[in-house]
Amino acid sequence: MKTFRTLADLAACVGQEVAVSNWVEITQSRVNQFAEATEDRQWIHVDEERARAGPFGAPIAHGFLTLSLLPLFFESSFDVTESKMGVNYGLNKVRFTAPVPVGSRVRARMTLQSAEPLPEGGLHMAWAVTIEREGSERPVCIAEALVRRY
């Protein structure tokens, strides 16, 4: 994990890849729990037998499950010691570019695109996030995430 002392230290990294997260395993249990929480029980996610005979050859994670890992990726990859909290502000662009079969491991690469000071003393940031699957050359998700830290 990288550690920055101040938000200004982090803002100095605009244009750079700031962090790469640890790998996170996508288990069937995680997929099933996400399906229950969102009531998205599409068979390609939760019916293991049918999914093996389907277009991906295995159950796959929901795209939104993959996207929902963004806070975990951020929080586990770097810290700003003189910052109290971070909040999601939104997304400008999201694309699910490849499936994530159950049993895969994913991680995120985070590049700071911009950092603008906020009147309250915080920082409004835009991040280019690429979520990759272990063993695959193609990313599974690309997103522009907007985050504020105070």
SVG drawing of the C-alpha trace seen along z (x, -y; Angstrom):
<svg xmlns="http://www.w3.org/2000/svg" viewBox="-35 -27 39 55">
<polyline fill="none" stroke="black" stroke-width="0.4" points="0.0,0.0 1.2,-3.5 1.0,-6.2 0.7,-9.9 0.9,-12.4 -1.4,-15.1 -3.9,-15.6 -1.4,-17.9 1.1,-15.0 -1.5,-12.9 -2.5,-15.8 1.1,-16.0 0.6,-12.6 -1.8,-13.8 -1.0,-11.9 0.6,-9.0 -0.5,-5.5 -0.8,-5.9 -1.6,-2.4 -2.2,1.2 -4.5,3.1 -4.1,6.6 -5.9,9.4 -9.4,10.2 -10.9,13.6 -14.4,13.8 -16.0,16.7 -19.5,18.2 -20.4,17.3 -19.6,13.6 -21.6,13.7 -24.6,15.3 -24.5,12.8 -24.4,9.9 -27.3,11.5 -29.4,11.7 -28.5,8.1 -29.4,6.7 -32.1,9.3 -30.2,9.8 -30.4,13.6 -29.6,14.0 -28.7,17.6 -25.3,16.8 -24.4,15.7 -26.1,18.1 -27.0,21.3 -23.6,23.1 -24.8,26.0 -26.6,24.0 -23.8,21.4 -21.2,24.1 -23.3,24.9 -23.8,21.2 -21.8,18.8 -19.0,18.2 -18.5,21.9 -18.8,21.0 -20.8,18.7 -19.6,15.1 -19.6,12.2 -22.1,9.4 -20.6,6.4 -21.9,4.2 -20.3,6.6 -16.9,6.0 -17.6,2.2 -18.7,2.4 -15.2,3.5 -13.9,-0.1 -14.0,-1.2 -12.1,1.9 -9.5,1.3 -9.0,-2.3 -9.1,-1.7 -6.6,1.2 -4.2,-0.4 -3.2,-3.8 -3.8,-6.0 -3.6,-9.7 -2.7,-10.0 -3.9,-13.6 -7.3,-12.9 -10.3,-11.9 -12.4,-10.2 -13.1,-9.6 -16.5,-9.6 -17.7,-8.3 -18.8,-11.3 -19.8,-9.3 -18.7,-7.9 -18.2,-9.5 -17.7,-6.4 -17.9,-2.7 -17.4,0.2 -17.5,3.9 -15.0,5.1 -14.7,8.8 -16.4,11.4 -15.1,12.4 -15.6,16.1 -16.2,17.4 -12.8,18.4 -11.0,15.5 -8.9,13.0 -9.2,9.3 -7.3,6.2 -7.3,2.5 -4.8,0.1 -5.6,-3.5 -4.2,-6.5 -5.0,-10.0 -6.3,-12.1 -7.1,-15.3 -7.2,-16.8 -9.1,-20.0 -9.1,-21.6 -12.5,-21.9 -13.6,-25.0 -14.0,-22.8 -10.3,-21.9 -10.8,-18.6 -9.8,-17.4 -12.1,-16.4 -10.3,-13.7 -11.0,-11.9 -9.4,-8.5 -8.9,-6.2 -9.4,-2.8 -8.6,0.4 -9.8,3.6 -7.9,6.6 -8.3,10.3 -5.3,12.5 -4.0,14.3 -5.9,12.2 -4.5,9.5 -7.8,7.7 -9.2,5.6 -12.6,6.6 -13.7,3.1 -12.6,-0.4 -14.1,-3.3 -13.6,-7.0 -14.3,-7.2 -14.9,-10.5 -13.8,-10.6 -13.6,-13.3 -11.4,-13.2 -11.5,-15.5"/>
</svg>
